[in-house]
Amino acid sequence: MAPKNSLANVLIVDDEIGPRESLRMILKPHYNIFAAENGNSAIQLLRQTEMDVVTLDIRMPGMSGIDTLKEIRLLDPDVMVIIITGYGTLKSAIEAIRYGVFDYIPKPFNVPEIMCIIEKSIQRRKLNLKIKNMLSQRSDPSGMQDAPMDSDLLFPKEMKGFTNFGNGEGGASENQNCLEFSKVLAFTLEEKDPYTSGHSERVCYYSDFITKRLMLNPKDRNEIRVASYLHDIGKIGISNRFINKKGTLSSTEWAIIKQHTRKSIELLIPLNLSPDILSYIHHHHERFDGTGYPDGLSEDKIPLGARIIAIADAYDSMTSDRPYRKPLLNGEAKGELIKYAGKQFDPQLVSIFLDILKEMEEVFLIKDHVGAPSVSF
């Protein structure tokens, strides 16, 4: 049974008593604290008590942190999970994103930082549950996939108070609210499909590395983040029998799937997002040589944000499991990007992204011996 007070429940999972007790003492005045020394104990506690937040170590004896995370998601898709580890790899970071981790931070942790992250995660959980409740009340009982979609279904009038974000000209607070809402919406719509779970989060993760390297201003970076989270939202109006079909699509089926970019814009118009965000979403399937869709744009006529998302989207799709194929190895996926640079993808951006991946792999390899780098989602 959960405690009767109104404090949030936080579960600390760490096999090392020092970090576990330090975090418990820091958080105890503010939350209901539970502790577990391994993954199995954590799962047992989660079966008995509803948690708001779980802090989770990666390297533990027995059940690893990633395996524990997978079990947690089966028990409670809404609990916020924060990875706190002294050992991190690029693979573990991407796996963490795949299973909806809120943040991924190194040991030794900074006390003000961890307090801020936990409080933000609790607020995110409240927003998650609010949006999910509203969507469930308005959604088709068969699962929305074959239902005619309109903006009132996805964004009911009850949500108007926190979905009117202006035209991207607001202050930092408005932009952050827009980003947070986009994250929650993408997570909510993806969580029931094992093949797309975490996809938008990872596309944003890769895209953001490119925007940093290009030294884009904060407003442009934020708009690309929002577009990354929402780039495939139109697929909720297309049947999964087309999207997850094993085998070759017919010309009719392919034409149906290609409609998802148009459907995305139709669904997002009520949010009053900036024209740039909508443009990035609308054009992320254009090809550099002009043979893409929906408008056959080429080269720099394709908006920069769309060209960035196209690379991040393709790389994540290639390295993720799909019903119609197994994931490509990292080297194979990079080879495909090189092969289609100048055809499907902006060659300059491909070069930048490949350099970033190489640097990320080297950083994680070094940090695996001295502590995990901070990864913000």
Secondary structure by P-SEA (a helix, b strand, c coil): ccccccbbbbbbbcccaaaaaaaaaaaccccbbbbbccaaaaaaaaacccccbbbbbcccccccaaaaaaaaaaacccbbbbbbbccccaaaaaaaaaacccccccccccaaaaaaaaaaaaaaaaaaaaaaaaaaaccccccccccccccccccccccccccccccccccaaaaaaaaaaaaaaaaaaccccccccaaaaaaaaaaaaaaaaacccaaaaaaaaaaaacccccccccccccccccccccaaaaaaaaaaaaaaaaaaccccccaaaaaaaacccccccccccccccccccccaaaaaaaaaaaaaaaaccccccccccaaaaaaaaaaaccccccaaaaaaaaaaaaaaaaaaaaacccccccccc
